[in-house]
């Protein structure tokens, strides 16, 4: 089946952007080279001063599915909310302007929603590449979704590998800019309405580089803990759910350790497991992750790799 033959739901991709011109073309290529149509692509740029606008003009001449705006905004949460108000699809994804979908990702997500019509979110695994697009780590191998697993850290919904029902995102109020981890906050509010399903595929590459927000470890941890403490849904949830959520605030240091101390990291991990013993499955799963192969290739080679195909040298 070719992209033109698709009769499935319209899929919207929101791309928040600010001064990511060095990576934006790769991101847009990874969207427009998908074997699924119809697509609705909305880039919400915060008034970039680099080559972003020139790239958007060129791509919009070739791809009528692309709409874009470039104007000052109040940050990425505001940009995503503007995109949510603009998109028309029944299914949506939020892809950062420096991350990459792998071939077949959109089709896999649509098939996931068809198999699980009750789902609010369909997500898969992700890999990590560096600024040049060279493989660094992954794929992530998290457990299938349950709400308690998500809260305690046994599974994780990577923004770059997730697709969701945009009407649900709008119903819960969209992104809240007061939380630095606004994407996790959005997922959590949606997940108290309807479940997520994890598909066993690597859907994207998440790019690590010096300019990304993911390096603000202290702010991430503080914002996440505040989000959990302020959540009305968690306050009303059963005791087991509340324990899992509390344990997750300690487990998050496995991703973001502001101290750099292995002793602190280990102590937080043990505290989480004592608080909510099923958290041990998150620790075990992390140790099972595949190490980087010595023959890892660059981004152009990996962009062409179909979803599910073994990496070169793997």
Protein Blocks (a to p, Z undefined) as FASTA:
>chain_A
ZZklpccdcdddddddehilmmmmmmmmmmmmpcbdcdddddddehiablmlmmmmmmmm
mmmmbccdddddebjklmmmmmmmmpmbfbdcdddfkbccdehklmmmmmmmmmmmmbfb
dcdddddddfkopafbdcdddddddfklmmnopaccdfklcccdfklmmmnopaafkbmk
lmlmmmmmmmmmpccddddddfbdcdddfkbmklmmmlmmmmmmmmmmmmmklmmmcfkl
mmmmmmmmmmmmmmmcckopaklmmmmmmmmmmmmmmlmmmmmmmmmpccddfkbccfkl
mmmpcghiacehZZ
